[in-house]
Amino acid sequence: MGGGAHRAPAVVWSWPAAGRGVLFAVPSFLVAPHDPGQGLALALGVLPATLVGLPPTRRGRLTILLLGLCVGLPMVLGSALTRSDWLAVPGVFVLAVAAAQLAARRRLGLVVMSLCLPMVGVGLSYRDIAQAAGFALLILCGSVYAWMLALAWPQRPTRPPGRTGRC
């Protein structure tokens, strides 16, 4: 590697991030021994917060809630598609094509295609919409918990647009 520029390590340990991760796991840790399904739903709810990290502004942290909705609501839609056996396959096909079209045009489309569409597939395994809605509500509760926890961390300055400092 010649005398090139110094590169930052790919993985950097952060005690605050590790602490948030432990705190995010608390609801699932408490509920899972009594009901593993509910513990899993709560864990899925905090997953968006772990994926986006901690946005610098509190307003930006609303992303955690929006991604939680993108996990839970499509699952209910998938469950609704199972109400009519003939509707499930064409419904998923139309959703997949629409998601691909949206992904080609907007960043939101990537979220729809990579997160929402698979959760519609998960919802297909629930014949009872009420059961899927209950699971989705627990996912949303996990996201609300993660969002509220993220609000406890102080805001930090945002980087000015332009150079990111990466080579």
DSSP file (Angstrom, degrees, kcal/mol; ACC not computed):
  #  RESIDUE AA STRUCTURE BP1 BP2  ACC     N-H-->O    O-->H-N    N-H-->O    O-->H-N    TCO  KAPPA ALPHA  PHI   PSI    X-CA   Y-CA   Z-CA
    1    1 A M              0   0    0      0, 0.0     3,-0.3     0, 0.0     0, 0.0   0.000 360.0 360.0 360.0  82.5    0.0    0.0    0.0
    2    2 A G        -     0   0    0      1,-0.2     2,-3.2     0, 0.0     0, 0.0   0.415 360.0 -61.2 -38.9-178.6    2.4    3.0   -0.8
    3    3 A G  S    S+     0   0    0      3,-0.0    -1,-0.2     0, 0.0     3,-0.1  -0.171  87.4 148.2 -70.5  49.3    2.5    6.1    1.4
    4    4 A G        -     0   0    0     -2,-3.2     3,-0.1    -3,-0.3     2,-0.0   0.072  53.5 -57.9 -75.8-171.6   -1.1    6.9    0.7
    5    5 A A        -     0   0    0      1,-0.1     2,-0.4   162,-0.0    -1,-0.2  -0.314  58.1-102.6 -69.5 150.6   -3.7    8.7    2.8
    6    6 A H        -     0   0    0     -3,-0.1     2,-0.4    -2,-0.0    -1,-0.1  -0.603  37.5-149.9 -74.8 129.3   -4.6    7.3    6.2
    7    7 A R        -     0   0    0     -2,-0.4     3,-0.1    -3,-0.1   159,-0.1  -0.814  14.5-117.6-104.2 143.0   -7.9    5.5    6.2
    8    8 A A        -     0   0    0     -2,-0.4     4,-0.0     1,-0.1    -1,-0.0  -0.457  43.0 -94.8 -71.0 147.7  -10.2    5.2    9.1
    9    9 A P        -     0   0    0      0, 0.0    -1,-0.1     0, 0.0     3,-0.1  -0.300  26.4-126.8 -63.5 150.5  -10.9    1.7   10.4
   10   10 A A  S    S+     0   0    0      1,-0.2     2,-0.5    -3,-0.1    -2,-0.1   0.849  96.7  37.1 -67.7 -35.1  -13.9    0.0    9.1
   11   11 A V        -     0   0    0      2,-0.0     2,-0.4     0, 0.0    -1,-0.2  -0.979  68.9-175.5-123.6 129.3  -15.3   -0.8   12.5
   12   12 A V        -     0   0    0     -2,-0.5     2,-0.2    -3,-0.1    -4,-0.0  -0.988  24.0-127.0-126.3 128.4  -15.0    1.5   15.5
   13   13 A W        -     0   0    0     -2,-0.4     2,-0.4     4,-0.0    -2,-0.0  -0.512  25.7-174.1 -73.8 138.3  -16.1    0.7   19.0
   14   14 A S     >  -     0   0    0     -2,-0.2     4,-2.4     1,-0.1     5,-0.2  -0.956  18.7-160.7-136.5 116.1  -18.4    3.2   20.6
   15   15 A W  H  > S+     0   0    0     -2,-0.4     4,-2.7     2,-0.2     5,-0.2   0.909  95.2  52.0 -63.0 -42.4  -19.5    2.8   24.3
   16   16 A P  H  > S+     0   0    0      0, 0.0     4,-2.4     0, 0.0    -1,-0.2   0.919 111.7  47.1 -60.6 -40.4  -22.6    5.1   23.8
   17   17 A A  H  > S+     0   0    0      2,-0.2     4,-2.3     1,-0.2    -2,-0.2   0.902 112.3  49.7 -66.5 -39.7  -23.7    3.0   20.8
   18   18 A A  H  X S+     0   0    0     -4,-2.4     4,-2.1     2,-0.2    -1,-0.2   0.903 110.3  50.9 -64.7 -40.0  -23.2   -0.2   22.7
   19   19 A G  H  X S+     0   0    0     -4,-2.7     4,-2.5     2,-0.2    -2,-0.2   0.913 109.3  50.1 -62.7 -42.8  -25.1    1.2   25.7
   20   20 A R  H  X S+     0   0    0     -4,-2.4     4,-2.9     1,-0.2    -2,-0.2   0.918 108.6  53.8 -60.6 -42.0  -28.0    2.2   23.3
   21   21 A G  H  X S+     0   0    0     -4,-2.3     4,-1.3     1,-0.2    -2,-0.2   0.905 109.4  47.1 -59.4 -42.5  -27.9   -1.4   21.9
   22   22 A V  H  X S+     0   0    0     -4,-2.1     4,-0.6     1,-0.2     3,-0.3   0.922 113.5  48.1 -64.6 -44.1  -28.3   -2.9   25.4
   23   23 A L  H >< S+     0   0    0     -4,-2.5     3,-0.9     1,-0.2    -2,-0.2   0.870 107.1  56.6 -66.1 -35.6  -31.1   -0.5   26.3
   24   24 A F  H 3< S+     0   0    0     -4,-2.9     4,-0.4     1,-0.2    -1,-0.2   0.837 105.4  53.2 -61.4 -31.9  -32.9   -1.3   23.0
   25   25 A A  H 3X S+     0   0    0     -4,-1.3     4,-2.8    -3,-0.3    -1,-0.2   0.614  83.9  90.7 -80.0 -12.6  -32.8   -5.0   23.9
   26   26 A V  H <X S+     0   0    0     -3,-0.9     4,-2.2    -4,-0.6     5,-0.2   0.908  85.7  45.8 -56.6 -51.8  -34.5   -4.5   27.4
   27   27 A P  H  > S+     0   0    0      0, 0.0     4,-2.1     0, 0.0     5,-0.2   0.932 117.0  44.8 -59.9 -43.8  -38.2   -4.9   26.3
   28   28 A S  H  > S+     0   0    0     -4,-0.4     4,-2.8     1,-0.2    -2,-0.2   0.907 112.1  53.0 -64.1 -40.8  -37.5   -8.0   24.2
   29   29 A F  H  < S+     0   0    0     -4,-2.8    -1,-0.2     1,-0.2    -3,-0.2   0.864 113.0  44.1 -61.4 -37.8  -35.3   -9.4   27.0
   30   30 A L  H  < S+     0   0    0     -4,-2.2     4,-0.2    -5,-0.2    -1,-0.2   0.840 121.3  37.2 -77.3 -33.4  -38.1   -9.0   29.6
   31   31 A V  H >X S+     0   0    0     -4,-2.1     4,-2.4    -5,-0.2     3,-1.4   0.837  99.4  73.4 -89.8 -35.8  -40.9  -10.3   27.4
   32   32 A A  T 3< S+     0   0    0     -4,-2.8    -1,-0.1     1,-0.3     7,-0.1   0.817  90.4  57.4 -55.7 -38.6  -39.3  -13.1   25.4
   33   33 A P  T 34 S+     0   0    0      0, 0.0    -1,-0.3     0, 0.0    -2,-0.1   0.827 116.0  37.7 -63.3 -26.8  -39.1  -15.6   28.3
   34   34 A H  T <4 S+     0   0    0     -3,-1.4    -2,-0.2     1,-0.3    -3,-0.1   0.826 139.9   5.9 -90.1 -36.7  -42.8  -15.4   28.8
   35   35 A D     X  -     0   0    0     -4,-2.4     4,-2.3     1,-0.1     3,-0.4  -0.751  61.1-167.7-150.5  97.1  -43.9  -15.1   25.1
   36   36 A P  H  > S+     0   0    0      0, 0.0     4,-2.4     0, 0.0     5,-0.2   0.838  89.2  56.1 -57.5 -35.3  -41.1  -15.6   22.5
   37   37 A G  H  > S+     0   0    0      2,-0.2     4,-2.0     1,-0.2     5,-0.1   0.914 109.8  44.4 -63.8 -43.2  -43.4  -14.3   19.7
   38   38 A Q  H  > S+     0   0    0     -3,-0.4     4,-2.3     2,-0.2    -1,-0.2   0.882 112.0  53.2 -69.4 -37.1  -44.1  -11.1   21.5
   39   39 A G  H  X S+     0   0    0     -4,-2.3     4,-2.1    -8,-0.3    -2,-0.2   0.899 108.9  49.9 -61.9 -40.2  -40.4  -10.7   22.4
   40   40 A L  H  X S+     0   0    0     -4,-2.4     4,-2.6     2,-0.2    -2,-0.2   0.907 108.7  52.3 -64.0 -42.2  -39.5  -11.2   18.7
   41   41 A A  H  X S+     0   0    0     -4,-2.0     4,-1.6     1,-0.2    -2,-0.2   0.918 110.2  47.8 -61.5 -43.3  -42.0   -8.5   17.7
   42   42 A L  H  X S+     0   0    0     -4,-2.3     4,-1.3     1,-0.2    -1,-0.2   0.893 111.0  51.7 -64.3 -38.7  -40.5   -6.0   20.1
   43   43 A A  H  X S+     0   0    0     -4,-2.1     4,-1.0     1,-0.2     3,-0.3   0.901 108.0  51.4 -64.7 -40.4  -37.0   -6.9   18.9
   44   44 A L  H  < S+     0   0    0     -4,-2.6    -1,-0.2     1,-0.2    -2,-0.2   0.843 105.4  58.5 -63.3 -31.9  -38.2   -6.3   15.3
   45   45 A G  H  < S+     0   0    0     -4,-1.6     4,-0.3     1,-0.2    -1,-0.2   0.842 108.3  42.7 -67.8 -33.6  -39.5   -2.9   16.4
   46   46 A V  H >X S+     0   0    0     -4,-1.3     4,-1.3    -3,-0.3     3,-0.6   0.615  92.4  87.7 -87.2 -11.3  -36.2   -1.7   17.6
   47   47 A L  H 3X S+     0   0    0     -4,-1.0     4,-1.9     1,-0.2     3,-0.5   0.889  81.9  56.8 -56.5 -43.5  -34.3   -3.0   14.6
   48   48 A P  H 3> S+     0   0    0      0, 0.0     4,-2.4     0, 0.0    -1,-0.2   0.878 104.2  54.4 -56.6 -35.1  -34.9    0.1   12.5
   49   49 A A  H <> S+     0   0    0     -3,-0.6     4,-0.9    -4,-0.3    -2,-0.2   0.859 108.8  47.6 -67.0 -33.7  -33.2    2.2   15.3
   50   50 A T  H  < S+     0   0    0     -4,-1.3    -1,-0.2    -3,-0.5    -3,-0.1   0.806 112.0  51.0 -76.0 -27.8  -30.2    0.0   15.1
   51   51 A L  H  < S+     0   0    0     -4,-1.9    -2,-0.2     1,-0.2    -1,-0.2   0.901 115.9  37.8 -75.7 -41.4  -30.1    0.2   11.3
   52   52 A V  H  < S-     0   0    0     -4,-2.4    -1,-0.2     1,-0.3    -2,-0.2   0.618  97.1-151.2 -86.4 -11.8  -30.2    4.0   11.0
   53   53 A G     <  -     0   0    0     -4,-0.9    -1,-0.3    -5,-0.2    -2,-0.1  -0.450  49.3 -35.8  74.1-152.8  -28.0    4.6   14.0
   54   54 A L        -     0   0    0     -2,-0.1    -1,-0.1    -4,-0.1     7,-0.1  -0.873  61.8-142.7-111.2  99.4  -28.6    7.9   15.9
   55   55 A P        -     0   0    0      0, 0.0     6,-0.1     0, 0.0    -2,-0.0  -0.278  21.2-120.4 -57.2 147.6  -29.5   10.7   13.6
   56   56 A P  S    S+     0   0    0      0, 0.0   100,-1.8     0, 0.0     2,-0.3   0.825  92.0  52.7 -65.0 -32.9  -28.0   14.0   14.8
   57   57 A T  S  > S-     0   0    0     98,-0.2     4,-0.9     1,-0.1    94,-0.0  -0.749  78.7-130.0-106.4 153.1  -31.2   15.9   15.3
   58   58 A R  T >4 S+     0   0    0     -2,-0.3     3,-0.5     1,-0.2     4,-0.3   0.871 111.6  55.6 -65.4 -35.5  -34.3   14.9   17.3
   59   59 A R  G >4 S+     0   0    0      1,-0.2     3,-1.5     2,-0.2    -1,-0.2   0.899 104.2  53.9 -62.9 -38.7  -36.5   15.7   14.3
   60   60 A G  G >4 S+     0   0    0      1,-0.3     3,-1.5     2,-0.2    -1,-0.2   0.722  93.4  72.2 -66.4 -21.0  -34.4   13.3   12.2
   61   61 A R  G XX S+     0   0    0     -4,-0.9     3,-1.5    -3,-0.5     4,-0.5   0.576  73.1  83.8 -74.0  -8.3  -35.0   10.5   14.8
   62   62 A L  H <> S+     0   0    0     -3,-1.5     4,-2.2     1,-0.3     3,-0.5   0.722  72.4  79.1 -62.8 -19.5  -38.6   10.3   13.6
   63   63 A T  H <> S+     0   0    0     -3,-1.5     4,-2.7     1,-0.2    -1,-0.3   0.842  83.9  61.5 -55.0 -34.2  -37.1    8.0   10.9
   64   64 A I  H <> S+     0   0    0     -3,-1.5     4,-1.7     1,-0.2    -1,-0.2   0.919 106.4  44.0 -60.6 -44.2  -37.1    5.3   13.6
   65   65 A L  H  X S+     0   0    0     -4,-0.5     4,-2.1    -3,-0.5    -2,-0.2   0.915 112.8  51.3 -67.2 -42.7  -40.9    5.5   13.8
   66   66 A L  H  X S+     0   0    0     -4,-2.2     4,-1.8     1,-0.2    -2,-0.2   0.905 110.8  47.7 -63.6 -41.1  -41.4    5.7   10.1
   67   67 A L  H  X S+     0   0    0     -4,-2.7     4,-0.8     2,-0.2    -1,-0.2   0.851 107.7  56.8 -68.6 -32.0  -39.2    2.6    9.5
   68   68 A G  H >X S+     0   0    0     -4,-1.7     4,-2.3    -5,-0.2     3,-0.6   0.901 107.6  48.1 -61.8 -40.5  -41.1    0.8   12.3
   69   69 A L  H 3X S+     0   0    0     -4,-2.1     4,-2.0     1,-0.2    -2,-0.2   0.871 105.9  58.2 -65.5 -36.0  -44.3    1.5   10.4
   70   70 A C  H 3< S+     0   0    0     -4,-1.8    -1,-0.2     1,-0.2    -2,-0.2   0.673 111.1  43.3 -68.1 -16.3  -42.6    0.2    7.3
   71   71 A V  H <X S+     0   0    0     -4,-0.8     4,-0.5    -3,-0.6    -2,-0.2   0.862 121.3  35.6 -90.9 -45.9  -42.0   -3.1    9.1
   72   72 A G  H >X S+     0   0    0     -4,-2.3     4,-1.2     2,-0.1     3,-0.6   0.933 111.6  52.2 -80.0 -48.5  -45.4   -3.6   10.8
   73   73 A L  H 3X S+     0   0    0     -4,-2.0     4,-2.0     1,-0.2     3,-0.3   0.879 104.9  54.5 -63.6 -40.8  -48.0   -2.3    8.4
   74   74 A P  H 3> S+     0   0    0      0, 0.0     4,-2.5     0, 0.0    -1,-0.2   0.830 103.0  59.0 -62.4 -27.9  -47.0   -4.3    5.3
   75   75 A M  H <X S+     0   0    0     -3,-0.6     4,-2.0    -4,-0.5    -2,-0.2   0.900 105.5  48.1 -65.4 -39.1  -47.3   -7.4    7.4
   76   76 A V  H  X S+     0   0    0     -4,-1.2     4,-2.3    -3,-0.3    -1,-0.2   0.893 109.8  53.3 -66.4 -39.2  -50.9   -6.6    8.0
   77   77 A L  H  X S+     0   0    0     -4,-2.0     4,-1.9     2,-0.2    -2,-0.2   0.922 107.6  50.8 -60.9 -43.5  -51.4   -5.9    4.2
   78   78 A G  H  X S+     0   0    0     -4,-2.5     4,-0.8     1,-0.2    -1,-0.2   0.896 109.6  50.5 -60.4 -40.4  -49.9   -9.4    3.5
   79   79 A S  H >< S+     0   0    0     -4,-2.0     3,-0.7     1,-0.2     4,-0.3   0.891 108.0  53.0 -64.0 -39.2  -52.3  -10.9    5.9
   80   80 A A  H >< S+     0   0    0     -4,-2.3     3,-1.4     1,-0.2     4,-0.3   0.851 101.6  60.3 -65.1 -33.5  -55.2   -9.1    4.2
   81   81 A L  H >< S+     0   0    0     -4,-1.9     3,-0.8     1,-0.3     7,-0.3   0.777  96.2  61.9 -65.1 -24.8  -54.1  -10.5    0.9
   82   82 A T  T << S+     0   0    0     -4,-0.8    -1,-0.3    -3,-0.7    -2,-0.2   0.586  80.0  83.8 -78.2  -8.2  -54.6  -14.1    2.2
   83   83 A R  T <  S+     0   0    0     -3,-1.4     2,-0.5    -4,-0.3    -1,-0.2   0.837  99.4  37.6 -63.2 -31.1  -58.3  -13.4    2.8
   84   84 A S  S X> S-     0   0    0     -3,-0.8     3,-1.6    -4,-0.3     4,-1.0  -0.972  76.7-153.6-122.1 115.4  -58.9  -14.3   -0.9
   85   85 A D  H 3> S+     0   0    0     -2,-0.5     4,-0.5     1,-0.3     3,-0.4   0.840  95.9  53.5 -57.4 -35.1  -56.7  -17.1   -2.1
   86   86 A W  H 34 S+     0   0    0      1,-0.2    -1,-0.3     2,-0.1     5,-0.1   0.674 105.2  56.1 -74.5 -15.9  -56.8  -15.8   -5.7
   87   87 A L  H <> S+     0   0    0     -3,-1.6     4,-2.3    -6,-0.3     5,-0.2   0.728  88.1  74.4 -89.9 -23.1  -55.6  -12.3   -4.7
   88   88 A A  H  X S+     0   0    0     -4,-1.0     4,-2.4    -3,-0.4     5,-0.2   0.935  98.8  40.7 -61.7 -52.5  -52.3  -13.2   -2.9
   89   89 A V  H  X S+     0   0    0     -4,-0.5     4,-2.3     1,-0.2    -1,-0.2   0.956 120.3  41.7 -67.5 -50.5  -50.1  -14.0   -5.9
   90   90 A P  H  > S+     0   0    0      0, 0.0     4,-2.6     0, 0.0    -1,-0.2   0.882 114.6  54.5 -63.9 -33.2  -51.3  -11.2   -8.2
   91   91 A G  H  X S+     0   0    0     -4,-2.3     4,-2.3     2,-0.2    -2,-0.2   0.930 110.3  44.1 -64.3 -45.5  -51.3   -8.8   -5.2
   92   92 A V  H  X S+     0   0    0     -4,-2.4     4,-2.6    -5,-0.2    -1,-0.2   0.885 112.6  54.0 -66.5 -37.9  -47.7   -9.5   -4.3
   93   93 A F  H  X S+     0   0    0     -4,-2.3     4,-2.4    -5,-0.2     5,-0.2   0.944 110.3  45.4 -60.6 -48.2  -46.7   -9.3   -8.0
   94   94 A V  H  X S+     0   0    0     -4,-2.6     4,-2.6     1,-0.2    -2,-0.2   0.912 113.8  49.7 -63.1 -42.3  -48.3   -5.9   -8.4
   95   95 A L  H  X S+     0   0    0     -4,-2.3     4,-2.5    -5,-0.2    -1,-0.2   0.898 110.9  50.1 -62.9 -39.9  -46.6   -4.7   -5.2
   96   96 A A  H  X S+     0   0    0     -4,-2.6     4,-2.3     2,-0.2    -2,-0.2   0.918 112.4  45.8 -66.0 -43.7  -43.2   -6.0   -6.3
   97   97 A V  H  X S+     0   0    0     -4,-2.4     4,-2.4     2,-0.2    -2,-0.2   0.921 114.3  48.7 -65.0 -43.2  -43.5   -4.3   -9.7
   98   98 A A  H  X S+     0   0    0     -4,-2.6     4,-2.4    -5,-0.2    -2,-0.2   0.897 111.5  50.0 -63.7 -39.7  -44.6   -1.0   -8.1
   99   99 A A  H  X S+     0   0    0     -4,-2.5     4,-2.5     2,-0.2    14,-0.3   0.906 110.6  49.5 -65.5 -40.8  -41.8   -1.2   -5.5
  100  100 A A  H  X S+     0   0    0     -4,-2.3     4,-1.5     2,-0.2    -2,-0.2   0.907 111.5  49.1 -64.8 -41.2  -39.2   -1.8   -8.3
  101  101 A Q  H  X S+     0   0    0     -4,-2.4     4,-0.6     1,-0.2    -2,-0.2   0.915 113.2  46.7 -63.3 -42.9  -40.6    1.2  -10.2
  102  102 A L  H >X S+     0   0    0     -4,-2.4     4,-3.0     1,-0.2     3,-0.9   0.882 108.8  55.4 -66.6 -38.2  -40.5    3.4   -7.1
  103  103 A A  H 3< S+     0   0    0     -4,-2.5    -1,-0.2     6,-0.5     7,-0.2   0.824 103.3  55.8 -64.8 -30.9  -36.9    2.2   -6.3
  104  104 A A  H 3< S+     0   0    0     -4,-1.5    -1,-0.3    -5,-0.2    -2,-0.2   0.709 119.7  31.3 -72.4 -18.7  -35.8    3.2   -9.8
  105  105 A R  H << S+     0   0    0     -3,-0.9     2,-0.3    -4,-0.6    -2,-0.2   0.751 121.8  26.0-109.8 -31.9  -37.1    6.8   -9.1
  106  106 A R    >X  -     0   0    0     -4,-3.0     4,-0.6    -5,-0.1     3,-0.6  -0.942  64.7-124.2-139.3 153.9  -36.7    7.5   -5.4
  107  107 A R  H >> S+     0   0    0     -2,-0.3     3,-1.1     1,-0.2     4,-1.0   0.850 111.0  64.5 -63.5 -34.1  -34.7    6.5   -2.4
  108  108 A L  H 3> S+     0   0    0      1,-0.3     4,-2.4     2,-0.2     3,-0.3   0.834  91.6  65.3 -58.1 -32.0  -37.9    5.6   -0.6
  109  109 A G  H <> S+     0   0    0     -3,-0.6     4,-2.8    -7,-0.6    -6,-0.5   0.833  95.4  56.4 -61.5 -32.6  -38.4    2.9   -3.2
  110  110 A L  H <X S+     0   0    0     -3,-1.1     4,-2.5    -4,-0.6    -1,-0.2   0.883 108.1  47.9 -66.1 -37.1  -35.4    1.1   -1.9
  111  111 A V  H  X>S+     0   0    0     -4,-1.0     4,-2.3    -3,-0.3     5,-1.5   0.920 113.1  48.4 -66.4 -43.7  -36.9    1.0    1.6
  112  112 A V  I  <>S+     0   0    0     -4,-2.4     5,-2.8     3,-0.2    -2,-0.2   0.922 116.6  42.3 -62.6 -44.0  -40.2   -0.2    0.1
  113  113 A M  I  <5S+     0   0    0     -4,-2.8    -2,-0.2   -14,-0.3    -1,-0.2   0.882 123.2  35.5 -73.3 -37.6  -38.5   -2.9   -1.9
  114  114 A S  I  <5S+     0   0    0     -4,-2.5    -2,-0.2    -5,-0.2    -1,-0.2   0.680 135.0  16.1 -93.1 -16.9  -36.0   -4.1    0.7
  115  115 A L  I  X5S+     0   0    0     -4,-2.3     4,-1.3    -5,-0.2    -3,-0.2   0.734 125.3  42.1-120.3 -52.4  -38.1   -3.8    3.8
  116  116 A C  I  ><S+     0   0    0     -5,-1.5     4,-1.7     1,-0.2    -3,-0.2   0.942 111.6  52.4 -68.8 -47.8  -41.8   -3.4    3.1
  117  117 A L  H  ><S+     0   0    0     -5,-2.8     4,-1.7     1,-0.2     3,-0.3   0.909 109.1  48.9 -60.2 -45.1  -42.1   -6.0    0.4
  118  118 A P  H  > S+     0   0    0      0, 0.0     4,-1.9     0, 0.0    -1,-0.2   0.871 109.0  54.7 -61.8 -33.1  -40.5   -8.8    2.4
  119  119 A M  H  X S+     0   0    0     -4,-1.3     4,-2.1     2,-0.2    -2,-0.2   0.809 102.0  56.6 -71.5 -27.3  -42.8   -7.9    5.3
  120  120 A V  H  X S+     0   0    0     -4,-1.7     4,-1.1    -3,-0.3    -1,-0.2   0.917 106.7  51.3 -62.3 -42.2  -45.8   -8.4    3.0
  121  121 A G  H  < S+     0   0    0     -4,-1.7     3,-0.4     1,-0.2     4,-0.4   0.885 108.0  50.6 -61.1 -39.6  -44.4  -11.9    2.4
  122  122 A V  H >< S+     0   0    0     -4,-1.9     3,-1.7     1,-0.2    -1,-0.2   0.911 105.9  56.9 -62.9 -41.2  -44.2  -12.5    6.2
  123  123 A G  H >< S+     0   0    0     -4,-2.1     3,-1.9     1,-0.3    -1,-0.2   0.751  90.6  72.6 -62.9 -24.0  -47.8  -11.3    6.5
  124  124 A L  T 3< S+     0   0    0     -4,-1.1    -1,-0.3    -3,-0.4    -2,-0.2   0.725  88.3  63.1 -63.7 -19.4  -48.9  -14.0    4.0
  125  125 A S  T <  S+     0   0    0     -3,-1.7     2,-0.7    -4,-0.4    -1,-0.3   0.526  89.8  79.1 -83.4  -4.1  -48.3  -16.6    6.8
  126  126 A Y    <   +     0   0    0     -3,-1.9   -44,-0.2   -51,-0.2    -1,-0.1  -0.908  49.9 177.1-106.0 112.2  -51.0  -15.0    8.9
  127  127 A R  S    S+     0   0    0     -2,-0.7     2,-0.7     1,-0.1    -1,-0.1   0.732  71.1  72.2 -80.6 -23.0  -54.5  -16.0    7.9
  128  128 A D     >  -     0   0    0      1,-0.2     4,-1.9     2,-0.0     3,-0.3  -0.841  66.7-162.8 -98.1 111.9  -55.9  -14.0   10.9
  129  129 A I  H  > S+     0   0    0     -2,-0.7     4,-2.8     1,-0.2     5,-0.2   0.858  90.3  57.7 -62.0 -36.0  -55.6  -10.3   10.3
  130  130 A A  H  > S+     0   0    0      2,-0.2     4,-2.2     1,-0.2    -1,-0.2   0.895 106.1  49.1 -63.5 -38.9  -56.2   -9.5   14.0
  131  131 A Q  H  > S+     0   0    0     -3,-0.3     4,-2.1     2,-0.2    -1,-0.2   0.922 112.9  46.9 -66.2 -43.3  -53.2  -11.7   14.9
  132  132 A A  H  X S+     0   0    0     -4,-1.9     4,-2.6     1,-0.2    -2,-0.2   0.891 111.7  51.6 -63.8 -39.2  -51.0   -9.9   12.3
  133  133 A A  H  X S+     0   0    0     -4,-2.8     4,-2.3     2,-0.2    -2,-0.2   0.878 108.4  51.4 -65.8 -37.6  -52.3   -6.5   13.5
  134  134 A G  H  X S+     0   0    0     -4,-2.2     4,-1.9     2,-0.2    -2,-0.2   0.907 111.4  47.1 -64.2 -42.0  -51.3   -7.5   17.1
  135  135 A F  H  X S+     0   0    0     -4,-2.1     4,-2.0     2,-0.2    -2,-0.2   0.920 112.5  50.0 -64.1 -43.9  -47.9   -8.4   16.0
  136  136 A A  H  X S+     0   0    0     -4,-2.6     4,-2.5     1,-0.2    -2,-0.2   0.864 107.8  54.1 -63.0 -36.6  -47.6   -5.2   14.0
  137  137 A L  H  X S+     0   0    0     -4,-2.3     4,-2.4     2,-0.2    -1,-0.2   0.896 107.8  49.5 -65.3 -39.8  -48.7   -3.2   17.0
  138  138 A L  H  X S+     0   0    0     -4,-1.9     4,-2.2     2,-0.2    -2,-0.2   0.887 109.6  51.9 -65.7 -37.9  -45.9   -4.8   19.1
  139  139 A I  H  X S+     0   0    0     -4,-2.0     4,-2.1     2,-0.2    -2,-0.2   0.933 110.6  48.1 -61.1 -45.1  -43.4   -3.9   16.4
  140  140 A L  H  X S+     0   0    0     -4,-2.5     4,-2.7     1,-0.2    -2,-0.2   0.882 108.5  54.1 -63.9 -38.0  -44.7   -0.3   16.5
  141  141 A C  H  X S+     0   0    0     -4,-2.4     4,-2.5     1,-0.2    -1,-0.2   0.907 107.9  50.5 -61.3 -41.0  -44.4   -0.4   20.3
  142  142 A G  H  X S+     0   0    0     -4,-2.2     4,-2.3     2,-0.2    -2,-0.2   0.891 111.3  48.4 -62.6 -39.7  -40.8   -1.4   20.0
  143  143 A S  H  X S+     0   0    0     -4,-2.1     4,-2.6     2,-0.2    -2,-0.2   0.890 110.5  50.5 -68.4 -39.3  -40.2    1.4   17.5
  144  144 A V  H  X S+     0   0    0     -4,-2.7     4,-2.7     2,-0.2     5,-0.2   0.920 111.1  49.6 -63.8 -42.6  -41.8    3.9   19.8
  145  145 A Y  H  X S+     0   0    0     -4,-2.5     4,-2.4     2,-0.2    -2,-0.2   0.936 112.7  46.6 -59.7 -47.2  -39.7    2.7   22.7
  146  146 A A  H  X S+     0   0    0     -4,-2.3     4,-2.5     2,-0.2    -2,-0.2   0.890 112.6  50.3 -64.4 -39.6  -36.5    3.0   20.5
  147  147 A W  H  X S+     0   0    0     -4,-2.6     4,-1.8     2,-0.2    -1,-0.2   0.932 111.6  47.4 -63.5 -46.5  -37.5    6.5   19.3
  148  148 A M  H  X S+     0   0    0     -4,-2.7     4,-0.6     1,-0.2    -2,-0.2   0.894 112.7  49.6 -63.6 -38.6  -38.2    7.7   22.9
  149  149 A L  H >< S+     0   0    0     -4,-2.4     3,-1.1    -5,-0.2     4,-0.5   0.905 108.3  53.2 -65.4 -40.6  -34.9    6.2   24.0
  150  150 A A  H >< S+     0   0    0     -4,-2.5     3,-1.2     1,-0.3    -1,-0.2   0.835 100.9  61.6 -63.5 -31.8  -33.1    7.9   21.1
  151  151 A L  H 3< S+     0   0    0     -4,-1.8    -1,-0.3     1,-0.2    -2,-0.2   0.742  92.1  66.9 -66.3 -21.4  -34.6   11.3   22.2
  152  152 A A  T << S+     0   0    0     -3,-1.1    -1,-0.2    -4,-0.6    -2,-0.2   0.744  85.4  83.8 -71.8 -22.1  -32.7   10.9   25.5
  153  153 A W  S <  S-     0   0    0     -3,-1.2     0, 0.0    -4,-0.5     0, 0.0  -0.608  91.7-107.1 -80.9 142.2  -29.4   11.3   23.7
  154  154 A P        -     0   0    0      0, 0.0    -1,-0.1     0, 0.0    -2,-0.1  -0.274  32.8-105.9 -67.7 153.0  -28.4   14.9   23.0
  155  155 A Q        -     0   0    0     -4,-0.1   -98,-0.2     3,-0.0    -4,-0.0  -0.372  35.4-158.1 -69.0 157.0  -28.5   16.4   19.6
  156  156 A R        -     0   0    0   -100,-1.8    -1,-0.0    -2,-0.1     0, 0.0  -0.953  28.9 -84.4-135.3 158.4  -25.2   17.0   17.8
  157  157 A P        -     0   0    0      0, 0.0     2,-0.2     0, 0.0  -100,-0.0  -0.287  43.1-125.5 -63.2 144.0  -24.2   19.3   15.0
  158  158 A T        -     0   0    0      1,-0.1    -3,-0.0  -102,-0.0     0, 0.0  -0.593  26.8-106.9 -85.9 152.2  -24.9   18.0   11.5
  159  159 A R        -     0   0    0     -2,-0.2     3,-0.1     1,-0.1    -1,-0.1  -0.558  36.8-109.7 -76.3 140.4  -22.1   17.9    9.0
  160  160 A P        -     0   0    0      0, 0.0    -1,-0.1     0, 0.0     0, 0.0  -0.435  43.0 -97.3 -67.0 146.2  -22.2   20.5    6.3
  161  161 A P  S    S+     0   0    0      0, 0.0     2,-0.5     0, 0.0     3,-0.0  -0.263  90.3  50.2 -62.7 151.7  -23.1   19.1    2.9
  162  162 A G  S    S+     0   0    0     -3,-0.1     2,-0.1     2,-0.0    -3,-0.0  -0.983  92.8  34.8 127.5-129.5  -20.1   18.4    0.6
  163  163 A R        -     0   0    0     -2,-0.5     0, 0.0     1,-0.1     0, 0.0  -0.387  49.7-166.8 -68.7 136.7  -17.0   16.5    1.4
  164  164 A T        -     0   0    0      2,-0.2    -1,-0.1    -2,-0.1     3,-0.1   0.517  42.7-115.4 -97.7  -8.9  -17.4   13.6    3.8
  165  165 A G  S    S+     0   0    0      1,-0.3     2,-0.3     2,-0.0    -2,-0.1   0.475  75.3 126.0  87.4   1.0  -13.7   13.2    4.4
  166  166 A R              0   0    0      1,-0.1    -1,-0.3  -159,-0.1    -2,-0.2  -0.676 360.0 360.0 -93.5 149.7  -13.6    9.7    2.8
  167  167 A C              0   0    0     -2,-0.3    -1,-0.1    -3,-0.1  -160,-0.0   0.438 360.0 360.0 -86.3 360.0  -11.2    8.9    0.0
